[in-house]
Amino acid sequence: MTRYQTIATLFAVTTAAIAFQTSAGLSFSSEAQQMCSGDAMRLCSSEIPDIPRIRACMVQKKAQVSPGCRAVMDREHAAATSRKREATAQ
């Protein structure tokens, strides 16, 4: 794997983690990886390799991400929030 591929993979995984922002038990969606990796590379490349900083950067710059990435982030955040509410209610 080339250095670029390694970095791209790191961004894809990190971006998916940003979209979830919940417990570590959640898996990353391939849609989030596909839709957000370019935005993570464009907006937050200076934060590599610190995943928490990349996550914070993407959240901070959410208004600048592409519409597709924003939609995935919103959808995944809503799903995670719903799961948290369900877990709290039990």
Order of alpha helices (4+ residues) and beta strands (2+ residues): alpha-alpha-alpha-alpha
